[in-house]
Amino acid sequence: MSATAPPEIDHVDERLLRTSRLAKLLARPELGSVVGAIAVFLFFSVVADGFLRASSLGTVLYAASTIGIMAVPVALLMIGGEFDLSAGVLVTTSALVSAMFSYQMTANVWVGVGVSLLVTLAVGAFNGFMLTRTGLPSFIITLGTFLMLTGLNLGFTKLISGTVSTKSIADMEGFPSARKLFASEWTVGGVELKVTILWWFALVALATWILLRTRSGNWVFAVGGGAHAARAVGVPVARTKIGLYLGVGFCAWISGQHLLFSFDVVQSGEGVGNELIYIIAAVIGGCLITGGYGSAIGSAIGAFIFGMTSKGIVYAEWNPDWFKFFLGAMLLLATLLNAWIRRRVEAVK
């Protein structure tokens, strides 16, 4: 009598299992922000008469781009598990350094632009270096940088210019070409578009490519998910975090130069509070405060929601004081929606 053979068991490698399109869609970090953007668009389309005009599109995109340029590196930094509370005043620092160096040294404005780039990158490197060397929370490190930059912006401007604003550099050599790069505009189909929109789209595309197509992008997600675990598998944690802060410095330089070459002069007290708006745009776009999750595209959608809300209130002829209320409400709703989506995704897995 022969022994009965045991029944065959089919073993399927779970890596080969197909994921439905719905599951992939639910897993996207920017899904909640897309739903929010559609809701905001429909809302202001109904309550604001001028919101759907073609000319309004350029205004909304410009407002979104001024926030979106900085929301991109802030989103990457949050994915990496860190914050930067100095991002808002660093934009002003960038503009002040460029203006005052160019004016006082009587040089071509491009010299001031170059010096400004070095300064903003140095500030970003300082934040990253202090974070990785001291082990202190990024909240404390960048709060200290925020306070120092706020004081330096005001103190140096008063010391050098005698007032709280810089001198005009509009008549200096190189100003027209610099303005063309950082603050030009053009008209397409009756819609006036600013060059910051191109900067914004380019930065979103670059950041998305880095996150999804490069080894550095994997490092960012790994560091945000758990620095100790990432270090254990060979991820250069310190180098990755310093690189993220350098990205904030670079984008602050772009935003600062736009500020300068748009208005010719800069007020030393500008930028305070903008760091929270950048963080809000990233959170609305799907970034988790705990790190390890988010996308650059999501930050762009979050900035677009900001642009629609800020200008939609104007077109609806409401009191602009309501803007902060809408911004806070969107932050809470986006956070709740993102948390619900995350739970759904984990339940499907």
KALINVEN-V32775 format. One record per backbone hydrogen bond with DSSP energy under -1.0 kcal/mol. CO is the residue of the C=O (numbers start at 1). NH is the residue of the N-H. Records with the same first field share a line. If there is no record, write none. Layout:
CO->NH + NH
This chain:
13->16
20->24
21->25
22->26
23->27
25->28
28->31
30->34
31->35
32->36
33->37
34->38
35->39
36->40
37->41
38->42
39->43
40->44
41->45
42->46
43->47
44->48
50->53
55->59
56->60
57->61
58->62
59->63
60->64
61->65
62->66
64->68
65->69
67->71
68->72
70->74
71->75
72->76
73->77
74->78
75->79
76->80
77->82
78->81
79->292
86->90
87->91
89->93
90->94
91->95
92->96
93->97
94->98
95->99
96->100
97->101
98->102
99->103
100->104
101->105
102->107
108->111
109->113
110->114
111->115
112->116
113->117
114->118
115->119
116->120
117->121
118->122
119->123
120->124
121->125
122->126
123->127
124->128
125->129
126->130
127->131
128->132
129->133
130->134
131->135
137->141
138->142
139->143
140->144
141->145
142->146
143->147
144->148
145->149
146->150
147->151
148->152
149->153
150->154
151->155
152->156
153->157
154->158
155->159
156->160
157->161
158->162
164->268
169->172
172->175
173->109
174->178
175->179
176->180
177->181
178->182
179->183
184->195
186->193
188->191
191->188
193->186
194->197
195->199
196->200
197->201
198->202
199->203
200->204
201->205
202->206
203->207
204->208
205->209
206->210
207->211
208->212
209->213
214->218
215->219
216->220
217->221
218->222
219->223
220->224
221->225
222->226
226->230
227->231
228->232
230->235
231->234
235->237
236->240
237->241
238->242
239->243
240->244
241->245
242->246
243->247
244->248
245->249
246->250
247->251
248->252
249->253
250->254
251->255
252->256
253->257
254->258
255->259
256->260
257->261
258->262
259->263
260->264
263->265
266->166
267->270
271->274
274->278
275->279
276->280
277->281
278->282
279->283
280->284
281->285
282->287
283->286
288->291
293->288
295->299
296->300
297->301
298->302
299->303
300->304
301->305
302->306
303->307
304->308
305->309
306->310
307->311
308->312
309->313
311->315
312->316
313->318
314->317
319->322
320->323
322->326
323->327
324->328
325->329
326->330
327->331
328->332
329->333
330->334
331->335
332->336
333->337
334->338
335->339
336->340
337->341
338->342
339->343
340->344
341->345
342->346
343->347
344->348
345->349
